[in-house]
């Protein structure tokens, strides 16, 4: 058995799998050849689609997320981003208990919103959406996922089968 974050599978499953959920934070195309399985995973390119699991932190009255891979714990969304998230999850029942958010600097099948870069401010970056027209500031935690602020971000919210309880 081989474990990656919370994923555990046997060698045969891993060899036949093209997409591995890695460290509960991102989806990566990890390819493993039979000659080096299971000792070594090749990383042909950085992750193209990132995954976080935002949830509502009642005592702070905002959306937050944890990411073990980057060391972020209850990282808050602020300055217009919570309202963007509210719009994004409007059709997801119990989204405040947690939902899966996929995001990328490139379009991907099924993305819901395109955010366009507006400007840099205080180490973070402002982005806007067109429908509805909204602006929000992403703090420097963005650089845990991108080397530089992308000109566009594509996002999608998905309901999770098992969600975490909203924390008060």
ROSE-4610 file (N, C-alpha, C; in Angstrom, 1 decimal, always signed):
// ROSE-4610
residu = [X/X/X/X/X/X/X/X/X/X/X/X/X/X/X/X/X/X/X/X/X/X/X/X/X/X/X/X/X/X/X/X/X/X/X/X/X/X/X/X/X/X/X/X/X/X/X/X/X/X/X/X/X/X/X/X/X/X/X/X/X/X/X/X/X/X/X/X/X/X/X/X/X/X/X/X/X/X/X/X/X/X/X/X/X/X/X/X/X/X/X/X/X/X/X/X/X/X/X/X/X/X/X/X/X/X/X/X/X/X/X/X/X/X/X/X/X/X/X/X/X/X/X/X/X/X/X/X/X/X/X/X/X/X/X/X/X/X/X/X/X/X/X/X/X/X/X/X/X/X/X/X/X/X/X/X/X/X/X/X/X/X/X/X/X/X/X/X/X/X/X/X/X/X/X/X/X/X/X/X/X/X/X/X/X/X/X/X/X/X/X/X/X/X/X/X/X/X/X/X/X/X/X/X/X/X/X/X/X/X/X/X/X/X/X/X/X/X/X/X/X/X/X/X/X/X/X/X/X/X/X/X/X/X/X/X/X/X/X/X/X/X/X/X/X/X/X/X/X/X/X/X/X/X/X/X/X/X/X/X/X/X/X/X/X/X/X/X/X/X/X/X/X/X/X/X/X/X/X/X/X/X/X/X/X/X/X/X/X/X/X/X/X/X/X/X/X/X/X/X/X/X/X/X/X/X/X/X/X/X/X/X/X/X/X/X/X/X/X/X/X/X/X/X/X/X/X/X/X/X/X/X/X/X/X/X/X/X/X/X/X/X/X/X/X/X/X/X/X/X/X/X/X/X/X/X/X/X/X/X/X/X/X/X/X/X/X/X/X/X/X/X/X/X/X/X/X/X/X/X/X/X/X/X/X/X/X/X/X/X/X/X/X/X/X/X/X/X/X/X/X/X/X/X/X/X/X/X/X/X/X/X/X/X/X/X/X/X/X/X/X/X/X/X/X/X/X/X/X/X/X/X/X/X/X/X/X/X/X/X/X/X/X/X/X/X/X/X/X/X/X/X/X/X/X/X/X/X/X/X/X/X/X/X/X/X/X/X/X/X/X/X/X/X/X/X/X/X/X/X/X/X/X/X/X/X/X/X/X/X/X/X/X/X/X/X/X/X/X/X/X/X/X/X]
num = [1/1/1/2/2/2/3/3/3/4/4/4/5/5/5/6/6/6/7/7/7/8/8/8/9/9/9/10/10/10/11/11/11/12/12/12/13/13/13/14/14/14/15/15/15/16/16/16/17/17/17/18/18/18/19/19/19/20/20/20/21/21/21/22/22/22/23/23/23/24/24/24/25/25/25/26/26/26/27/27/27/28/28/28/29/29/29/30/30/30/31/31/31/32/32/32/33/33/33/34/34/34/35/35/35/36/36/36/37/37/37/38/38/38/39/39/39/40/40/40/41/41/41/42/42/42/43/43/43/44/44/44/45/45/45/46/46/46/47/47/47/48/48/48/49/49/49/50/50/50/51/51/51/52/52/52/53/53/53/54/54/54/55/55/55/56/56/56/57/57/57/58/58/58/59/59/59/60/60/60/61/61/61/62/62/62/63/63/63/64/64/64/65/65/65/66/66/66/67/67/67/68/68/68/69/69/69/70/70/70/71/71/71/72/72/72/73/73/73/74/74/74/75/75/75/76/76/76/77/77/77/78/78/78/79/79/79/80/80/80/81/81/81/82/82/82/83/83/83/84/84/84/85/85/85/86/86/86/87/87/87/88/88/88/89/89/89/90/90/90/91/91/91/92/92/92/93/93/93/94/94/94/95/95/95/96/96/96/97/97/97/98/98/98/99/99/99/100/100/100/101/101/101/102/102/102/103/103/103/104/104/104/105/105/105/106/106/106/107/107/107/108/108/108/109/109/109/110/110/110/111/111/111/112/112/112/113/113/113/114/114/114/115/115/115/116/116/116/117/117/117/118/118/118/119/119/119/120/120/120/121/121/121/122/122/122/123/123/123/124/124/124/125/125/125/126/126/126/127/127/127/128/128/128/129/129/129/130/130/130/131/131/131/132/132/132/133/133/133/134/134/134/135/135/135/136/136/136/137/137/137/138/138/138/139/139/139/140/140/140/141/141/141/142/142/142/143/143/143/144/144/144/145/145/145/146/146/146/147/147/147/148/148/148/149/149/149/150/150/150/151/151/151/152/152/152/153/153/153/154/154/154/155/155/155/156/156/156/157/157/157/158/158/158/159/159/159/160/160/160/161/161/161/162/162/162/163/163/163/164/164/164/165/165/165/166/166/166/167/167/167/168/168/168]
x = [+0.8/+0.0/+0.9/+0.4/+1.2/+0.2/+0.7/-0.2/+0.3/-0.6/-0.3/-1.3/-0.8/-1.8/-2.8/-4.1/-5.1/-5.5/-4.8/-5.1/-4.2/-4.8/-4.1/-4.6/-3.7/-4.0/-2.9/-3.2/-2.1/-1.4/-0.2/+0.6/-0.1/-0.9/-1.5/-2.5/-3.3/-4.2/-3.4/-2.3/-1.5/-0.9/-0.4/+0.2/-0.9/-2.1/-3.2/-3.9/-3.5/-4.2/-3.4/-4.0/-3.4/-3.5/-4.6/-4.8/-4.8/-4.0/-3.9/-4.2/-5.1/-5.5/-4.3/-3.6/-2.4/-2.5/-2.2/-2.1/-3.4/-4.5/-5.8/-5.9/-5.0/-5.0/-5.0/-4.6/-4.5/-4.7/-5.1/-5.2/-4.0/-3.2/-2.0/-1.9/-1.4/-1.2/+0.2/+0.2/+1.4/+1.5/+2.5/+2.7/+3.8/+3.5/+4.4/+4.7/+5.9/+6.2/+6.4/+6.2/+6.4/+7.8/+8.8/+10.2/+10.5/+9.8/+10.1/+9.0/+7.9/+6.8/+7.2/+6.9/+6.3/+7.3/+8.6/+9.5/+9.5/+9.3/+9.5/+8.3/+7.9/+6.8/+7.5/+7.2/+7.8/+6.8/+7.2/+6.4/+6.7/+6.0/+6.3/+6.1/+5.1/+4.8/+4.1/+4.1/+3.4/+1.9/+1.2/-0.3/-0.9/-1.8/-2.6/-3.9/-4.5/-5.7/-5.4/-5.7/-5.5/-6.9/-6.8/-8.1/-7.9/-8.9/-8.9/-10.4/-10.6/-11.9/-12.3/-12.8/-13.3/-14.5/-14.6/-15.7/-16.0/-17.1/-17.5/-17.1/-16.3/-15.9/-16.8/-17.8/-18.8/-18.3/-17.3/-16.9/-16.1/-15.6/-15.0/-15.9/-17.0/-18.0/-17.4/-16.6/-16.0/-15.7/-15.4/-15.0/-13.5/-13.0/-11.6/-11.3/-10.0/-9.6/-8.3/-8.1/-6.8/-6.1/-4.8/-4.0/-2.8/-2.8/-1.6/-0.3/-0.4/+0.8/+1.5/+0.7/+1.3/+1.4/+0.9/+0.9/-0.2/-1.2/-2.2/-3.3/-3.7/-4.8/-5.8/-7.0/-8.1/-7.7/-7.1/-6.7/-8.0/-8.2/-9.5/-9.5/-10.7/-11.0/-11.6/-11.1/-11.5/-11.8/-12.2/-12.3/-13.0/-14.3/-15.0/-15.0/-14.0/-14.0/-15.1/-15.4/-16.5/-17.8/-18.1/-19.3/-19.2/-18.1/-17.9/-18.1/-17.6/-17.8/-19.3/-20.0/-21.4/-22.2/-21.8/-22.4/-22.1/-20.8/-20.4/-21.0/-21.4/-21.9/-23.4/-24.1/-25.5/-26.4/-26.0/-26.8/-26.3/-25.3/-24.7/-25.3/-26.1/-26.7/-25.6/-25.8/-24.9/-23.4/-23.2/-21.9/-21.0/-21.7/-20.9/-20.2/-20.6/-20.0/-18.8/-18.5/-17.4/-17.7/-17.0/-17.2/-15.8/-15.7/-14.5/-14.4/-13.3/-13.1/-11.9/-12.1/-11.1/-10.7/-9.4/-9.0/-7.8/-7.7/-6.5/-6.3/-5.1/-4.8/-5.2/-5.7/-6.1/-7.6/-8.3/-9.7/-9.6/-10.6/-10.7/-12.2/-12.5/-13.9/-14.8/-15.9/-16.9/-16.6/-15.6/-15.3/-16.6/-16.8/-18.0/-17.8/-16.7/-16.4/-15.0/-14.9/-13.5/-13.3/-12.2/-11.8/-10.7/-10.8/-9.8/-9.0/-7.6/-6.8/-7.0/-7.0/-7.3/-6.0/-5.5/-4.3/-3.7/-2.4/-1.8/-2.0/-2.1/-2.2/-1.8/-0.8/-0.3/+0.1/+0.7/+1.2/+0.2/-1.1/-2.1/-2.6/-3.6/-4.1/-5.6/-6.1/-7.6/-8.0/-9.1/-9.7/-11.1/-11.7/-13.1/-13.8/-15.1/-15.9/-16.9/-17.4/-18.4/-19.8/-20.1/-21.5/-21.7/-22.1/-22.4/-21.1/-21.1/-19.9/-19.5/-18.3/-17.8/-16.3/-15.7/-14.3/-13.9/-12.8/-12.3/-10.7/-10.2/-8.7/-8.3/-7.3/-6.7/-5.3/-5.2/-3.9/-2.7/-1.5/-0.3/-0.3/-1.2/-1.3/-1.5/-1.9/-2.1/-0.7/+0.4/+1.7/+2.1/+1.3/+1.5/+1.1/+0.4/-0.2/+0.4/+0.8/+1.3/+2.6/+3.5/+4.7/+4.5/+3.5/+3.1/+1.6/+1.0/-0.4/-0.9/-1.8/-2.3/-3.1/-3.1/-3.9/-5.4/-5.7/-7.0/-7.0/-8.1/-8.3/-9.6/-9.7/-10.9/-11.2/-12.5/-12.9/-14.2/-14.3/-15.5/-15.7/-16.9/-17.3/-18.1/-17.8/-18.5/-18.9/-20.0/-20.5/-19.6/-19.4/-18.6/-19.6/-19.3/-20.2/-20.1/-18.9/-18.6/-18.1/-18.8/-18.3/-18.0/-17.2/-16.8/-17.9/-18.0/-19.0/-18.5/-19.5/-19.1/-18.6/-17.5/-16.9/-17.4/-17.9/-18.4/-17.3]
y = [-1.2/+0.0/+1.2/+2.3/+3.5/+4.6/+5.6/+6.7/+8.0/+8.9/+10.2/+11.1/+11.9/+12.7/+11.7/+11.9/+11.0/+9.9/+9.9/+8.8/+7.6/+6.4/+5.2/+4.3/+3.6/+2.7/+1.7/+0.6/-0.4/+0.0/-0.7/-0.4/-0.4/-1.5/-1.6/-0.5/-0.1/+1.1/+2.3/+2.5/+3.7/+3.7/+2.6/+2.5/+2.8/+2.4/+2.6/+3.9/+4.8/+6.0/+7.2/+8.0/+9.2/+10.4/+10.5/+11.7/+11.2/+11.8/+11.5/+12.7/+12.6/+13.6/+13.7/+14.8/+15.0/+15.9/+15.4/+16.2/+17.1/+16.6/+17.2/+18.7/+19.0/+20.4/+20.6/+19.6/+19.9/+18.6/+18.8/+17.6/+17.8/+16.7/+16.7/+15.5/+15.7/+14.6/+14.0/+13.0/+12.3/+11.0/+10.8/+9.6/+8.8/+7.5/+6.6/+5.4/+5.2/+4.1/+2.8/+1.7/+0.4/+0.3/+0.9/+0.7/+1.4/+2.4/+3.1/+3.1/+2.4/+2.4/+1.4/+1.6/+2.8/+3.8/+3.6/+4.4/+5.9/+6.3/+7.6/+8.1/+9.3/+9.9/+11.1/+11.1/+12.1/+13.3/+14.5/+15.7/+16.4/+16.1/+16.7/+18.2/+18.7/+20.2/+20.5/+21.8/+22.3/+22.0/+21.9/+21.7/+22.8/+22.3/+23.3/+23.6/+22.7/+23.0/+22.8/+23.8/+23.7/+23.4/+22.8/+22.5/+22.9/+23.7/+24.0/+23.7/+23.6/+23.3/+24.4/+25.5/+26.6/+26.2/+26.8/+26.6/+27.9/+28.0/+29.3/+29.2/+30.2/+30.4/+31.4/+30.9/+31.7/+32.9/+32.6/+33.6/+34.7/+34.5/+35.5/+36.1/+35.4/+35.8/+35.9/+34.9/+34.9/+33.5/+33.3/+32.0/+31.9/+30.7/+30.4/+29.1/+28.7/+27.4/+27.0/+25.7/+25.1/+24.5/+24.5/+23.8/+23.3/+22.0/+21.4/+21.5/+21.4/+21.5/+22.9/+23.9/+25.3/+25.8/+25.1/+25.6/+26.6/+26.8/+27.7/+27.1/+27.8/+27.3/+28.4/+28.2/+29.2/+30.5/+30.3/+31.5/+32.2/+33.4/+34.1/+34.7/+34.7/+35.4/+36.8/+37.9/+39.2/+40.1/+41.3/+42.4/+42.1/+41.6/+41.4/+39.9/+39.1/+37.7/+36.9/+37.2/+36.4/+36.6/+37.7/+38.0/+37.2/+37.2/+36.4/+34.9/+34.4/+33.0/+32.8/+33.7/+33.5/+33.3/+34.1/+34.0/+32.7/+32.3/+31.0/+29.8/+29.8/+28.6/+28.7/+29.7/+29.9/+28.7/+27.8/+26.6/+25.3/+25.5/+24.3/+24.2/+23.2/+23.1/+22.9/+23.6/+23.5/+23.8/+24.7/+25.1/+25.6/+26.2/+26.7/+25.6/+24.4/+23.3/+22.8/+23.4/+23.0/+22.6/+23.1/+22.7/+22.7/+22.0/+22.0/+23.1/+23.9/+25.0/+24.6/+24.5/+24.3/+25.7/+25.9/+27.2/+27.0/+27.8/+27.7/+29.0/+29.2/+30.4/+30.2/+29.0/+28.6/+28.1/+28.3/+27.8/+26.2/+25.6/+24.2/+23.8/+22.6/+22.2/+22.4/+23.2/+23.3/+24.5/+25.3/+26.4/+27.3/+27.9/+28.8/+30.2/+30.7/+32.2/+32.4/+33.5/+34.0/+35.3/+35.4/+36.6/+37.2/+38.5/+39.3/+40.1/+40.1/+40.9/+42.4/+43.1/+44.6/+45.4/+45.1/+45.8/+45.1/+45.5/+45.0/+46.1/+45.6/+46.5/+45.8/+46.4/+46.0/+44.5/+44.1/+42.7/+41.7/+42.1/+41.2/+41.8/+41.2/+41.5/+41.6/+42.6/+42.8/+42.1/+41.4/+40.7/+41.1/+41.0/+41.3/+40.3/+40.2/+39.3/+40.2/+39.7/+40.5/+40.2/+39.0/+38.7/+37.9/+38.5/+40.0/+40.7/+42.0/+42.8/+42.9/+42.4/+42.4/+42.5/+43.1/+43.1/+42.5/+41.8/+41.3/+41.2/+41.3/+41.3/+39.9/+39.3/+38.1/+38.5/+38.0/+38.3/+37.6/+37.9/+37.3/+35.7/+35.1/+33.7/+33.1/+33.9/+33.5/+33.0/+33.5/+33.1/+31.7/+31.1/+29.7/+28.8/+29.4/+28.6/+29.0/+30.3/+30.9/+31.6/+31.6/+32.4/+33.9/+34.2/+35.6/+35.7/+36.8/+36.9/+36.7/+35.7/+35.4/+36.6/+36.8/+37.8/+37.4/+36.1/+35.6/+34.4/+34.3/+33.1/+32.5/+31.2/+30.4/+29.6/+29.7/+29.0/+28.2/+27.1/+26.3/+25.8/+25.9/+25.3/+24.1/+23.0/+21.8/+21.3/+20.7/+20.1/+18.9/+18.7/+17.5/+16.5/+15.3/+14.2/+14.2/+14.4/+14.5/+15.9/+16.7/+18.0/+18.2/+19.1/+19.4/+20.2/+20.2/+21.0/+22.4/+23.4/+24.8/+25.0/+25.8/+26.0/+27.4/+27.4/+28.7/+29.4]
z = [+0.0/+0.0/+0.0/-0.7/-0.8/-0.4/+0.4/+0.9/+0.4/-0.1/-0.4/+0.3/+1.3/+2.0/+2.6/+2.2/+2.7/+1.8/+0.6/-0.4/-0.1/-0.1/+0.1/-1.0/-1.7/-2.7/-2.9/-3.6/-3.8/-5.1/-5.3/-6.4/-7.7/-8.0/-9.3/-9.5/-8.5/-8.7/-9.0/-8.3/-8.6/-10.0/-10.4/-11.8/-12.8/-12.6/-13.6/-13.4/-12.5/-12.3/-12.9/-13.7/-14.2/-13.3/-12.5/-11.7/-10.2/-9.4/-8.0/-7.2/-6.2/-5.3/-4.3/-4.3/-3.6/-2.4/-1.2/+0.0/+0.3/-0.2/+0.1/-0.5/-1.4/-1.9/-3.4/-4.1/-5.6/-6.4/-7.6/-8.5/-9.4/-9.5/-10.3/-11.2/-12.4/-13.3/-13.0/-12.2/-11.8/-12.6/-13.4/-14.2/-13.6/-13.5/-12.9/-13.9/-14.2/-15.1/-14.2/-14.8/-14.1/-13.6/-14.3/-13.9/-12.6/-12.3/-11.1/-10.0/-10.3/-9.3/-8.2/-7.0/-6.4/-5.8/-6.0/-5.3/-5.7/-6.9/-7.4/-8.2/-7.9/-8.7/-9.6/-10.8/-11.7/-11.7/-11.7/-11.7/-13.0/-14.1/-15.4/-15.5/-14.7/-14.7/-13.4/-13.1/-11.9/-12.1/-11.0/-11.0/-11.8/-12.7/-13.5/-12.9/-12.1/-11.4/-9.9/-9.1/-7.7/-7.0/-5.9/-5.1/-3.7/-3.2/-1.7/-1.3/+0.0/+0.6/+1.5/+1.0/+1.9/+2.8/+3.9/+4.8/+5.6/+6.1/+6.8/+8.3/+8.7/+10.1/+10.7/+11.5/+12.1/+12.9/+13.8/+14.7/+14.0/+12.8/+12.0/+10.9/+10.8/+9.8/+8.4/+8.0/+6.6/+6.2/+4.9/+4.4/+4.7/+5.0/+5.3/+4.7/+4.6/+4.2/+4.8/+4.9/+5.4/+4.3/+4.3/+3.3/+3.9/+4.2/+4.9/+4.1/+2.8/+1.9/+2.0/+2.3/+2.3/+3.7/+4.7/+6.1/+6.5/+5.6/+5.8/+6.7/+7.8/+8.6/+8.8/+8.6/+8.6/+7.9/+6.8/+5.9/+5.5/+5.9/+5.5/+4.1/+3.5/+2.3/+2.8/+2.3/+2.7/+1.5/+1.9/+0.9/-0.4/-0.4/-1.6/-2.0/-1.6/-2.0/-1.4/-0.1/+0.5/-0.3/-0.8/-1.6/-2.9/-3.5/-4.7/-4.5/-3.3/-3.0/-2.7/-2.0/-1.8/-3.1/-4.1/-5.5/-6.1/-6.0/-6.6/-6.0/-4.7/-4.1/-3.8/-4.5/-4.2/-4.4/-5.3/-5.6/-4.9/-4.0/-3.3/-1.9/-1.7/-0.3/+0.7/+1.9/+3.0/+2.6/+1.7/+1.3/+2.5/+3.4/+4.6/+5.4/+5.2/+5.9/+5.1/+3.9/+3.1/+1.7/+0.8/-0.6/-1.3/-2.4/-3.2/-4.1/-4.1/-5.0/-5.9/-7.2/-8.2/-8.8/-9.0/-9.6/-10.4/-11.4/-12.4/-13.1/-13.6/-14.4/-15.8/-16.2/-17.5/-17.4/-18.5/-18.5/-18.4/-17.8/-17.7/-17.9/-18.3/-18.6/-17.3/-17.5/-16.5/-15.5/-15.8/-14.9/-14.8/-13.7/-13.5/-13.7/-13.2/-13.2/-13.7/-14.4/-14.8/-14.1/-13.3/-12.6/-13.4/-13.6/-14.3/-13.4/-13.5/-12.7/-12.9/-11.9/-11.9/-11.6/-10.4/-9.9/-8.7/-8.4/-7.2/-6.1/-4.9/-3.7/-2.5/-1.8/-0.5/-0.5/-1.6/-1.7/-2.2/-2.2/-2.8/-4.1/-4.7/-6.0/-6.0/-6.7/-6.9/-8.2/-8.2/-9.3/-9.4/-10.6/-10.8/-11.6/-11.4/-12.3/-13.0/-14.1/-14.9/-14.6/-14.2/-14.0/-12.7/-11.6/-11.5/-11.3/-11.6/-11.5/-10.0/-9.7/-8.3/-8.4/-7.3/-7.2/-5.8/-5.7/-4.5/-4.5/-3.3/-3.1/-2.6/-3.3/-2.9/-2.2/-1.0/-0.2/-0.8/-0.3/-0.8/-0.7/+0.0/+0.1/-1.4/-2.3/-3.7/-4.2/-3.7/-4.2/-3.7/-2.9/-2.5/-3.7/-4.6/-5.7/-7.1/-7.2/-8.4/-8.2/-9.1/-9.0/-9.1/-9.9/-10.0/-10.2/-9.9/-10.0/-11.4/-11.7/-13.0/-13.5/-14.8/-15.5/-15.4/-15.3/-15.2/-14.3/-13.5/-12.7/-13.1/-13.2/-13.5/-12.3/-11.9/-10.7/-10.8/-10.0/-10.0/-8.6/-8.1/-6.8/-7.0/-6.2/-6.3/-4.9/-4.9/-3.6/-3.3/-2.0/-1.6/-1.0/-1.2/-0.6/+0.9/+1.4/+2.8/+3.1/+3.8/+4.1/+5.6/+5.9/+7.3/+7.9/+9.2/+9.9/+9.9/+9.8/+9.9/+11.3/+11.4/+12.8/+13.2/+14.5/+15.1/+15.8]
